[in-house]
Amino acid sequence: MMKEKNWLTWLTVLALVVGFAAMGASVWLSAQAAKQTQRNSQLAGQLYQASRTKSQEASSIKKRLDKLASDNSIPV
């Protein structure tokens, strides 16, 4: 009887340790996921800004080329 009770006590302690370890891992993984989401959001913002800048640059170059083409055209 005493060995069985001792065995159950250790099994209960082991189950509690495993449970707390799982909860800790879950909290840690959630924190890591939140950090990654924040990083992804920052990168998306940077990519959007870079895309807008490149688009504005391309538009400016096109306008200058169109102006040069119209300045060099021969009137008929």
C-alpha positions in Angstrom: 0.0 0.0 0.0 2.8 2.4 0.9 4.7 1.7 -2.4 1.5 2.3 -4.4 0.8 5.6 -2.6 4.4 6.7 -3.2 4.2 5.7 -6.9 0.9 7.7 -7.3 2.5 10.7 -5.6 5.4 10.8 -7.9 3.2 10.3 -10.9 1.1 13.3 -9.8 4.2 15.4 -9.3 5.4 14.4 -12.8 2.1 15.2 -14.3 2.1 18.7 -12.6 5.7 19.3 -13.8 4.8 18.3 -17.4 1.7 20.4 -17.3 3.5 23.5 -16.1 6.3 23.0 -18.6 3.6 22.8 -21.4 2.0 26.0 -20.1 5.3 27.8 -20.0 6.1 26.6 -23.6 2.7 27.8 -24.7 3.2 31.2 -23.3 6.7 31.5 -24.7 5.5 30.4 -28.2 2.7 32.9 -28.0 5.2 35.7 -27.2 7.4 34.6 -30.1 4.4 34.6 -32.5 3.5 38.1 -31.4 7.0 39.3 -32.0 7.1 37.7 -35.4 3.8 39.3 -36.3 5.1 42.7 -35.3 8.2 42.2 -37.4 6.2 41.1 -40.4 4.0 44.2 -40.0 7.0 46.4 -39.9 8.5 44.8 -43.0 5.2 45.1 -44.8 5.1 48.8 -44.0 8.7 49.2 -45.3 7.9 47.3 -48.5 4.8 49.4 -49.1 6.8 52.6 -48.6 9.6 51.4 -50.9 7.0 50.5 -53.5 5.4 53.9 -53.3 8.8 55.6 -53.6 9.8 53.5 -56.7 6.4 54.1 -58.3 6.8 57.9 -57.7 10.3 57.8 -59.2 9.1 55.8 -62.2 6.2 58.3 -62.7 8.6 61.3 -62.5 11.0 59.7 -65.1 8.1 59.0 -67.4 7.0 62.6 -67.2 10.5 63.8 -68.0 10.8 61.4 -70.9 7.4 62.5 -72.3 8.4 66.2 -72.0 11.7 65.5 -73.8 9.9 63.6 -76.5 7.4 66.4 -77.0 10.2 69.1 -77.0 12.1 67.1 -79.6 9.1 66.5 -81.8 9.0 68.2 -85.2 5.9 70.3 -85.8 4.1 69.4 -88.9 
